[in-house]
Amino acid sequence: MRPEKNSRAVVSEGLTELFPRLWRYCVVLSGNRDTADDLAQAVCMRALEKSDLFQDDGRLDRWIFRMNQRVWLNELRATAIRRDGGLVPVESVELTENSPDPEANILNHEVFNEVMALPEAQRSAVLLVYVEGYSYKEASTILEIPIGTIMSRLAGARGKLANKFEMKKSTLA
């Protein structure tokens, strides 16, 4: 019989596996790699500090992403209070080119920039559902909002993105 791991060990191992996804979500929330580094580190520290609260139901990712959302909101509140420490603009975020096709890289960069231009609420919903693959219900749990709000945010984001790309397409024609 194998001894069960304590919750700190489960969280620690899970963070190692989840870190690339967590960091990507931090970049989308903050719009800046340095801020994302700080945010991801804060979330990891908080997760380890609170690991005794994690109930091992196999959904560590949802627990971490929900914690990430809370840490980010706390950071926004603190920034609003300080007001001097604004965020670096989204334009400073660099994308890595994963495709050997230059046109695909250009399109990926354009899509990324348009997604980053969405309001934060829509941007978070798009990332969780379309990039991370969470269901609407899971995304609503992570963001602590009703599922209807997720659906509304995604519909709004799709509409805005479709309009932006339709406008770009018509100017190229």
N, CA, C and O of each residue as an XYZ file, in Angstrom:
692
protein
N       0.845     -1.174      0.000
C       0.000      0.000      0.000
C       0.893      1.241      0.000
O       1.794      1.379      0.828
N       0.625      2.128     -0.936
C       1.414      3.341     -1.103
C       0.903      4.433     -0.163
O      -0.304      4.665     -0.079
N       1.813      5.104      0.544
C       1.332      6.191      1.410
C       0.821      7.352      0.561
O       1.383      7.674     -0.485
N      -0.257      7.972      1.038
C      -0.820      9.108      0.304
C       0.072     10.329      0.487
O       0.657     10.539      1.549
N       0.161     11.122     -0.565
C       0.945     12.352     -0.494
C       0.168     13.387      0.296
O      -1.062     13.425      0.255
N       0.896     14.224      1.013
C       0.201     15.301      1.702
C      -0.185     16.372      0.685
O       0.319     16.388     -0.438
N      -1.067     17.247      1.085
C      -1.591     18.235      0.139
C      -0.504     19.183     -0.359
O      -0.580     19.647     -1.497
N       0.497     19.481      0.453
C       1.582     20.359      0.005
C       2.365     19.703     -1.130
O       2.732     20.373     -2.095
N       2.621     18.414     -1.025
C       3.341     17.700     -2.082
C       2.510     17.648     -3.358
O       3.044     17.806     -4.456
N       1.211     17.428     -3.219
C       0.318     17.391     -4.386
C       0.311     18.747     -5.079
O       0.424     18.823     -6.302
N       0.179     19.810     -4.303
C       0.153     21.164     -4.868
C       1.500     21.501     -5.499
O       1.551     22.058     -6.595
N       2.575     21.169     -4.822
C       3.908     21.465     -5.348
C       4.157     20.762     -6.683
O       4.627     21.385     -7.635
N       3.846     19.483     -6.754
C       4.019     18.741     -8.009
C       3.088     19.274     -9.091
O       3.478     19.400    -10.252
N       1.864     19.583     -8.703
C       0.898     20.108     -9.666
C       1.308     21.457    -10.225
O       1.107     21.728    -11.409
N       1.880     22.303     -9.383
C       2.341     23.617     -9.848
C       3.427     23.481    -10.906
O       3.465     24.247    -11.869
N       4.296     22.517    -10.725
C       5.354     22.292    -11.713
C       4.747     21.972    -13.073
O       5.191     22.488    -14.098
N       3.742     21.131    -13.073
C       3.081     20.748    -14.325
C       2.230     21.883    -14.896
O       2.185     22.070    -16.112
N       1.564     22.631    -14.041
C       0.642     23.684    -14.477
C       1.316     25.016    -14.791
O       0.693     25.895    -15.386
N       2.562     25.174    -14.406
C       3.181     26.491    -14.488
C       3.128     27.135    -15.875
O       2.819     28.323    -15.959
N       3.411     26.417    -16.969
C       3.331     27.083    -18.280
C       1.936     27.654    -18.576
O       1.812     28.749    -19.124
N       0.895     26.907    -18.210
C      -0.472     27.400    -18.422
C      -0.768     28.576    -17.508
O      -1.375     29.558    -17.935
N      -0.347     28.486    -16.265
C      -0.546     29.569    -15.303
C       0.141     30.835    -15.794
O      -0.455     31.912    -15.777
N       1.382     30.713    -16.227
C       2.131     31.883    -16.688
C       1.469     32.506    -17.915
O       1.378     33.729    -18.020
N       1.009     31.668    -18.840
C       0.337     32.188    -20.039
C      -0.907     32.983    -19.640
O      -1.170     34.047    -20.200
N      -1.665     32.473    -18.684
C      -2.851     33.181    -18.215
C      -2.449     34.497    -17.547
O      -3.135     35.506    -17.705
N      -1.355     34.490    -16.811
C      -0.868     35.719    -16.180
C      -0.482     36.760    -17.227
O      -0.731     37.950    -17.036
N       0.125     36.321    -18.332
C       0.481     37.254    -19.410
C      -0.781     37.866    -19.999
O      -0.834     39.070    -20.252
N      -1.794     37.041    -20.218
C      -3.042     37.549    -20.794
C      -3.714     38.531    -19.838
O      -4.224     39.564    -20.271
N      -3.721     38.223    -18.561
C      -4.342     39.136    -17.597
C      -3.591     40.458    -17.509
O      -4.198     41.528    -17.521
N      -2.275     40.376    -17.421
C      -1.488     41.576    -17.149
C      -1.037     42.317    -18.396
O      -0.828     43.530    -18.355
N      -0.886     41.602    -19.503
C      -0.401     42.232    -20.723
C       1.092     42.511    -20.704
O       1.586     43.281    -21.527
N       1.812     41.902    -19.784
C       3.236     42.186    -19.643
C       3.948     40.977    -19.055
O       3.477     40.382    -18.087
N       5.080     40.618    -19.640
C       5.808     39.426    -19.188
C       6.380     39.587    -17.777
O       6.329     38.648    -16.984
N       6.916     40.746    -17.460
C       7.485     40.953    -16.125
C       6.400     40.893    -15.054
O       6.581     40.275    -14.005
N       5.284     41.534    -15.327
C       4.163     41.491    -14.391
C       3.642     40.067    -14.274
O       3.278     39.623    -13.186
N       3.607     39.348    -15.399
C       3.165     37.948    -15.391
C       4.090     37.099    -14.526
O       3.626     36.230    -13.787
N       5.396     37.346    -14.616
C       6.347     36.612    -13.770
C       6.030     36.834    -12.293
O       5.971     35.885    -11.510
N       5.827     38.097    -11.924
C       5.529     38.430    -10.531
C       4.206     37.816    -10.085
O       4.099     37.274     -8.985
N       3.203     37.909    -10.952
C       1.891     37.363    -10.626
C       1.957     35.848    -10.466
O       1.412     35.302     -9.507
N       2.614     35.171    -11.390
C       2.730     33.709    -11.312
C       3.468     33.299    -10.038
O       3.085     32.333     -9.377
N       4.521     34.032     -9.698
C       5.266     33.730     -8.476
C       4.381     33.928     -7.243
O       4.403     33.113     -6.321
N       3.611     35.002     -7.232
C       2.713     35.262     -6.101
C       1.666     34.163     -5.971
O       1.332     33.744     -4.862
N       1.150     33.699     -7.102
C       0.141     32.635     -7.074
C       0.765     31.338     -6.562
O       0.160     30.638     -5.749
N       1.963     31.016     -7.028
C       2.639     29.796     -6.565
C       2.888     29.855     -5.057
O       2.661     28.880     -4.341
N       3.353     31.002     -4.591
C       3.595     31.151     -3.153
C       2.296     31.007     -2.364
O       2.252     30.318     -1.345
N       1.248     31.658     -2.842
C      -0.049     31.573     -2.158
C      -0.560     30.136     -2.162
O      -1.082     29.660     -1.155
N      -0.412     29.444     -3.291
C      -0.884     28.058     -3.385
C      -0.142     27.163     -2.393
O      -0.753     26.315     -1.743
N       1.162     27.350     -2.277
C       1.929     26.543     -1.325
C       1.560     26.894      0.118
O       1.459     26.011      0.969
N       1.358     28.191      0.388
C       0.958     28.611      1.733
C      -0.409     28.052      2.112
O      -0.646     27.698      3.267
N      -1.301     27.977      1.134
C      -2.678     27.541      1.385
C      -2.905     26.079      0.991
O      -4.050     25.633      0.904
N      -1.825     25.333      0.751
C      -1.960     23.966      0.242
C      -2.792     23.076      1.155
O      -3.427     22.131      0.686
N      -2.797     23.365      2.454
C      -3.599     22.552      3.369
C      -5.098     22.720      3.119
O      -5.894     21.899      3.575
N      -5.488     23.773      2.399
C      -6.904     23.992      2.083
C      -7.343     23.262      0.816
O      -8.537     23.134      0.546
N      -6.365     22.783      0.040
C      -6.704     22.089     -1.204
C      -7.238     20.705     -0.882
O      -6.603     19.922     -0.176
N      -8.418     20.421     -1.416
C      -9.011     19.097     -1.278
C      -8.742     18.357     -2.576
O      -9.249     18.739     -3.630
N      -7.955     17.313     -2.504
C      -7.479     16.625     -3.704
C      -8.628     15.928     -4.425
O      -8.891     14.742     -4.224
N      -9.300     16.701     -5.268
C     -10.393     16.166     -6.079
C      -9.950     15.985     -7.527
O     -10.769     15.728     -8.410
N      -8.655     16.122     -7.760
C      -8.138     15.974     -9.117
C      -8.251     17.230     -9.954
O      -7.896     17.206    -11.132
N      -8.731     18.325     -9.391
C      -8.919     19.567    -10.149
C      -8.042     20.680     -9.593
O      -8.515     21.784     -9.327
N      -6.789     20.382     -9.426
C      -5.852     21.387     -8.936
C      -5.806     22.589     -9.867
O      -5.661     23.725     -9.415
N      -5.931     22.339    -11.175
C      -5.860     23.451    -12.129
C      -6.938     24.482    -11.869
O      -6.658     25.680    -11.906
N      -8.160     24.055    -11.608
C      -9.235     25.019    -11.326
C      -8.946     25.793    -10.043
O      -9.177     27.001     -9.980
N      -8.447     25.109     -9.030
C      -8.123     25.752     -7.760
C      -7.055     26.815     -7.975
O      -7.169     27.925     -7.456
N      -6.015     26.482     -8.739
C      -4.913     27.415     -9.006
C      -5.399     28.599     -9.843
O      -5.064     29.744     -9.541
N      -6.184     28.339    -10.890
C      -6.656     29.424    -11.752
C      -7.604     30.356    -10.990
O      -7.585     31.568    -11.203
N      -8.426     29.797    -10.110
C      -9.311     30.637     -9.295
C      -8.461     31.504     -8.356
O      -8.740     32.688     -8.167
N      -7.431     30.901     -7.776
C      -6.523     31.649     -6.909
C      -5.815     32.744     -7.710
O      -5.642     33.861     -7.222
N      -5.412     32.424     -8.925
C      -4.753     33.394     -9.795
C      -5.665     34.596    -10.037
O      -5.223     35.743     -9.985
N      -6.922     34.323    -10.299
C      -7.888     35.399    -10.538
C      -7.993     36.308     -9.315
O      -8.034     37.532     -9.442
N      -8.037     35.700     -8.138
C      -8.150     36.498     -6.909
C      -6.894     37.329     -6.650
O      -6.980     38.500     -6.281
N      -5.732     36.715     -6.848
C      -4.475     37.448     -6.646
C      -4.398     38.617     -7.617
O      -3.972     39.710     -7.242
N      -4.807     38.394     -8.867
C      -4.777     39.461     -9.871
C      -5.717     40.598     -9.479
O      -5.345     41.768     -9.568
N      -6.930     40.260     -9.048
C      -7.875     41.303     -8.636
C      -7.330     42.093     -7.448
O      -7.498     43.310     -7.381
N      -6.682     41.404     -6.517
C      -6.059     42.105     -5.391
C      -4.963     43.043     -5.876
O      -4.818     44.154     -5.366
N      -4.194     42.596     -6.859
C      -3.130     43.438     -7.422
C      -3.722     44.670     -8.104
O      -3.193     45.773     -7.969
N      -4.815     44.481     -8.834
C      -5.471     45.624     -9.486
C      -5.966     46.632     -8.455
O      -5.826     47.841     -8.637
N      -6.541     46.124     -7.379
C      -7.013     47.026     -6.323
C      -5.843     47.790     -5.700
O      -5.925     48.997     -5.472
N      -4.763     47.071     -5.431
C      -3.588     47.719     -4.841
C      -3.007     48.754     -5.797
O      -2.597     49.833     -5.368
N      -2.969     48.437     -7.078
C      -2.455     49.377     -8.077
C      -3.340     50.613     -8.146
O      -2.847     51.735     -8.257
N      -4.639     50.400     -8.079
C      -5.559     51.538     -8.113
C      -5.336     52.437     -6.901
O      -5.464     53.657     -6.993
N      -5.007     51.834     -5.781
C      -4.756     52.624     -4.575
C      -3.444     53.391     -4.711
O      -3.376     54.570     -4.365
N      -2.415     52.736     -5.207
C      -1.107     53.393     -5.369
C      -1.105     54.369     -6.534
O      -0.481     55.427     -6.457
N      -1.790     54.028     -7.599
C      -1.946     54.811     -8.832
C      -0.648     55.173     -9.549
O      -0.699     55.539    -10.723
N       0.488     55.088     -8.910
C       1.731     55.431     -9.582
C       2.331     54.252    -10.327
O       3.111     54.452    -11.259
N       1.999     53.062     -9.954
C       2.638     51.889    -10.547
C       1.813     51.267    -11.636
O       1.425     50.104    -11.521
N       1.525     52.008    -12.706
C       0.714     51.493    -13.799
C       1.350     50.308    -14.492
O       2.527     50.007    -14.295
N       0.559     49.648    -15.299
C       1.029     48.481    -16.028
C       1.673     48.893    -17.339
O       1.335     49.933    -17.904
N       2.582     48.093    -17.811
C       3.223     48.335    -19.103
C       2.224     47.996    -20.197
O       1.483     47.021    -20.064
N       2.181     48.773    -21.275
C       1.207     48.529    -22.334
C       1.352     47.154    -22.973
O       2.437     46.574    -23.021
N       0.231     46.656    -23.458
C       0.174     45.349    -24.102
C       1.140     45.257    -25.270
O       1.678     44.182    -25.535
N       1.372     46.350    -25.971
C       2.221     46.328    -27.165
C       3.633     45.841    -26.863
O       4.341     45.406    -27.771
N       4.048     45.909    -25.611
C       5.409     45.501    -25.279
C       5.556     43.986    -25.155
O       6.672     43.482    -25.028
N       4.449     43.263    -25.190
C       4.514     41.807    -25.094
C       4.998     41.240    -26.415
O       4.470     41.563    -27.479
N       6.011     40.388    -26.331
C       6.536     39.767    -27.540
C       5.950     38.375    -27.676
O       5.779     37.660    -26.689
N       5.645     38.000    -28.905
C       5.182     36.644    -29.177
C       6.337     35.831    -29.722
O       7.209     36.349    -30.420
N       6.331     34.548    -29.392
C       7.319     33.675    -30.015
C       6.686     33.080    -31.253
O       5.521     32.683    -31.245
N       7.454     33.025    -32.296
C       6.943     32.466    -33.539
C       7.140     30.963    -33.510
O       8.273     30.483    -33.476
N       6.040     30.217    -33.522
C       6.106     28.766    -33.472
C       5.949     28.140    -34.841
O       6.242     26.957    -35.016
N       5.506     28.890    -35.787
C       5.235     28.340    -37.102
C       6.334     28.746    -38.076
O       6.811     29.881    -38.047
N       6.737     27.807    -38.948
C       7.717     28.180    -39.965
C       7.106     29.070    -41.046
O       7.832     29.653    -41.851
N       5.785     29.177    -41.068
C       5.079     29.978    -42.065
C       4.963     31.422    -41.568
O       4.249     31.675    -40.597
N       5.649     32.374    -42.212
C       5.607     33.770    -41.750
C       4.197     34.353    -41.740
O       3.875     35.159    -40.867
N       3.351     33.961    -42.693
C       1.979     34.483    -42.712
C       1.197     34.008    -41.495
O       0.403     34.763    -40.934
N       1.416     32.770    -41.087
C       0.736     32.258    -39.894
C       1.199     33.022    -38.659
O       0.393     33.334    -37.782
N       2.492     33.324    -38.588
C       3.003     34.098    -37.451
C       2.389     35.490    -37.409
O       2.044     35.988    -36.337
N       2.252     36.115    -38.567
C       1.639     37.447    -38.632
C       0.191     37.372    -38.170
O      -0.255     38.209    -37.385
N      -0.549     36.369    -38.654
C      -1.949     36.207    -38.260
C      -2.049     35.939    -36.763
O      -2.889     36.535    -36.089
N      -1.202     35.046    -36.225
C      -1.215     34.770    -34.785
C      -0.963     36.047    -33.991
O      -1.620     36.294    -32.980
N      -0.024     36.847    -34.443
C       0.293     38.101    -33.757
C      -0.902     39.059    -33.808
O      -1.225     39.708    -32.813
N      -1.551     39.145    -34.964
C      -2.723     40.020    -35.097
C      -3.858     39.553    -34.192
O      -4.488     40.362    -33.510
N      -4.116     38.247    -34.189
C      -5.187     37.710    -33.339
C      -4.850     37.977    -31.871
O      -5.707     38.423    -31.108
N      -3.616     37.709    -31.480
C      -3.196     37.947    -30.102
C      -3.405     39.409    -29.720
O      -3.941     39.699    -28.650
N      -2.990     40.325    -30.581
C      -3.151     41.753    -30.287
C      -4.616     42.139    -30.157
O      -4.973     42.934    -29.287
N      -5.464     41.587    -31.010
C      -6.897     41.902    -30.927
C      -7.517     41.318    -29.657
O      -8.358     41.959    -29.027
N      -7.107     40.110    -29.281
C      -7.610     39.519    -28.036
C      -7.136     40.355    -26.850
O      -7.899     40.597    -25.915
N      -5.884     40.793    -26.886
C      -5.358     41.603    -25.788
C      -6.040     42.967    -25.711
O      -6.041     43.595    -24.652
N      -6.618     43.431    -26.811
C      -7.317     44.720    -26.822
C      -8.732     44.603    -26.252
O      -9.377     45.617    -25.982
N      -9.214     43.381    -26.069
C     -10.545     43.194    -25.484
C     -10.531     43.654    -24.025
O      -9.478     43.675    -23.389
N     -11.694     44.019    -23.500
C     -11.765     44.320    -22.065
C     -11.319     43.094    -21.258
O     -11.489     41.958    -21.700
N     -10.756     43.331    -20.092
C     -10.197     42.241    -19.293
C     -11.191     41.107    -19.057
O     -10.812     39.938    -19.122
N     -12.439     41.427    -18.787
C     -13.436     40.393    -18.510
C     -13.599     39.457    -19.708
O     -13.656     38.238    -19.545
N     -13.674     40.027    -20.901
C     -13.810     39.204    -22.106
C     -12.516     38.447    -22.384
O     -12.548     37.280    -22.774
N     -11.393     39.103    -22.187
C     -10.090     38.484    -22.437
C      -9.911     37.246    -21.561
O      -9.452     36.211    -22.043
N     -10.264     37.340    -20.290
C     -10.140     36.200    -19.378
C     -11.028     35.046    -19.815
O     -10.604     33.891    -19.806
N     -12.251     35.356    -20.193
C     -13.169     34.305    -20.639
C     -12.649     33.624    -21.901
O     -12.700     32.399    -22.010
N     -12.150     34.410    -22.853
C     -11.606     33.848    -24.101
C     -10.440     32.916    -23.791
O     -10.369     31.813    -24.333
N      -9.533     33.346    -22.930
C      -8.373     32.515    -22.619
C      -8.796     31.205    -21.961
O      -8.345     30.133    -22.365
N      -9.651     31.287    -20.959
C     -10.029     30.076    -20.236
C     -10.776     29.081    -21.115
O     -10.520     27.879    -21.040
N     -11.693     29.565    -21.944
C     -12.515     28.653    -22.744
C     -11.812     28.226    -24.026
O     -11.746     27.035    -24.326
N     -11.287     29.181    -24.782
C     -10.749     28.857    -26.104
C      -9.285     28.439    -26.102
O      -8.858     27.689    -26.980
N      -8.512     28.910    -25.136
C      -7.095     28.539    -25.105
C      -6.860     27.398    -24.125
O      -6.224     26.402    -24.471
N      -7.369     27.537    -22.910
C      -7.155     26.510    -21.892
C      -8.118     25.336    -22.024
O      -7.863     24.268    -21.466
N      -9.213     25.513    -22.747
C     -10.131     24.407    -22.991
C     -11.101     24.107    -21.860
O     -11.672     23.017    -21.816
N     -11.297     25.044    -20.952
C     -12.270     24.828    -19.888
C     -13.678     24.942    -20.453
O     -13.921     25.667    -21.418
N     -14.597     24.214    -19.837
C     -16.004     24.344    -20.213
C     -16.512     25.686    -19.694
O     -15.859     26.335    -18.876
N     -17.682     26.093    -20.175
C     -18.274     27.335    -19.683
C     -18.461     27.259    -18.167
O     -18.195     28.223    -17.449
N     -18.921     26.102    -17.692
C     -19.167     25.925    -16.259
C     -17.868     26.043    -15.464
O     -17.828     26.702    -14.426
N     -16.802     25.400    -15.956
C     -15.518     25.482    -15.261
C     -14.985     26.913    -15.252
O     -14.476     27.383    -14.234
N     -15.101     27.599    -16.378
C     -14.644     28.991    -16.451
C     -15.446     29.868    -15.493
O     -14.894     30.763    -14.853
N     -16.743     29.608    -15.397
C     -17.562     30.412    -14.483
C     -17.158     30.165    -13.032
O     -17.208     31.078    -12.207
N     -16.760     28.935    -12.722
C     -16.290     28.623    -11.372
C     -14.971     29.332    -11.086
O     -14.794     29.911    -10.014
N     -14.048     29.288    -12.043
C     -12.743     29.929    -11.865
C     -12.896     31.431    -11.669
O     -12.266     32.013    -10.786
N     -13.733     32.057    -12.491
C     -13.909     33.511    -12.425
C     -14.943     33.938    -11.388
O     -15.127     35.126    -11.126
N     -15.617     32.941    -10.800
C     -16.638     33.185     -9.780
C     -17.753     34.092    -10.288
O     -18.137     35.062     -9.635
N     -18.258     33.754    -11.464
C     -19.373     34.483    -12.073
C     -20.358     33.464    -12.635
O     -19.985     32.309    -12.842
N     -21.607     33.862    -12.888
C     -22.584     32.933    -13.450
C     -22.195     32.478    -14.863
O     -21.517     33.198    -15.596
N     -22.634     31.284    -15.223
C     -22.320     30.735    -16.538
C     -22.889     31.614    -17.654
O     -22.289     31.722    -18.723
N     -24.024     32.232    -17.415
C     -24.608     33.138    -18.407
C     -23.704     34.332    -18.691
O     -23.655     34.832    -19.815
N     -22.999     34.779    -17.674
C     -22.063     35.890    -17.858
C     -20.892     35.454    -18.731
O     -20.423     36.220    -19.573
N     -20.420     34.222    -18.531
C     -19.352     33.679    -19.396
C     -19.838     33.666    -20.834
O     -19.130     34.112    -21.737
N     -21.041     33.156    -21.049
C     -21.589     33.074    -22.405
C     -21.708     34.464    -23.022
O     -21.397     34.658    -24.197
N     -22.154     35.415    -22.234
C     -22.307     36.785    -22.715
C     -20.956     37.404    -23.064
O     -20.815     38.062    -24.095
N     -19.970     37.191    -22.203
C     -18.633     37.744    -22.463
C     -18.013     37.134    -23.716
O     -17.379     37.833    -24.506
N     -18.198     35.833    -23.892
C     -17.645     35.177    -25.080
C     -18.346     35.655    -26.343
O     -17.702     35.882    -27.368
N     -19.663     35.808    -26.271
C     -20.406     36.299    -27.441
C     -19.950     37.715    -27.790
O     -19.754     38.041    -28.961
N     -19.786     38.544    -26.776
C     -19.309     39.905    -27.016
C     -17.910     39.922    -27.610
O     -17.625     40.694    -28.525
N     -17.040     39.067    -27.088
C     -15.662     38.994    -27.597
C     -15.647     38.505    -29.041
O     -14.945     39.064    -29.883
N     -16.423     37.461    -29.325
C     -16.489     36.954    -30.709
C     -16.984     38.037    -31.648
O     -16.449     38.203    -32.744
N     -18.007     38.778    -31.225
C     -18.542     39.853    -32.057
C     -17.511     40.936    -32.323
O     -17.355     41.392    -33.456
N     -16.805     41.348    -31.273
C     -15.780     42.387    -31.440
C     -14.655     41.910    -32.345
O     -14.197     42.650    -33.217
N     -14.209     40.677    -32.140
C     -13.122     40.146    -32.969
C     -13.570     39.999    -34.419
O     -12.818     40.320    -35.340
N     -14.791     39.515    -34.622
C     -15.303     39.370    -35.989
C     -15.377     40.728    -36.675
O     -14.994     40.857    -37.838
N     -15.864     41.736    -35.969
C     -15.947     43.086    -36.544
C     -14.566     43.634    -36.888
O     -14.372     44.214    -37.957
N     -13.611     43.450    -35.984
C     -12.250     43.952    -36.238
C     -11.654     43.303    -37.482
O     -11.077     43.984    -38.330
N     -11.795     41.981    -37.586
C     -11.186     41.293    -38.721
C     -11.972     41.531    -40.004
O     -11.398     41.514    -41.092
N     -13.264     41.751    -39.890
C     -14.061     42.095    -41.075
C     -13.642     43.466    -41.588
O     -13.530     43.673    -42.797
N     -13.411     44.405    -40.669
C     -12.961     45.742    -41.067
C     -11.584     45.664    -41.721
O     -11.342     46.327    -42.729
N     -10.680     44.861    -41.157
C      -9.348     44.712    -41.747
C      -9.442     44.077    -43.128
O      -8.734     44.472    -44.054
N     -10.325     43.085    -43.255
C     -10.487     42.392    -44.531
C     -11.012     43.349    -45.595
O     -10.562     43.311    -46.740
N     -11.962     44.206    -45.223
C     -12.542     45.133    -46.203
C     -11.545     46.227    -46.602
O     -11.602     46.724    -47.727
N     -10.641     46.607    -45.709
C      -9.647     47.622    -46.075
C      -8.563     47.045    -46.976
O      -7.922     47.780    -47.727
N      -8.355     45.737    -46.906
C      -7.366     45.091    -47.768
C      -7.912     44.810    -49.163
O      -7.146     44.688    -50.119
N      -9.228     44.707    -49.281
C      -9.846     44.349    -50.567
C      -9.846     45.503    -51.541
O     -10.329     45.362    -52.665
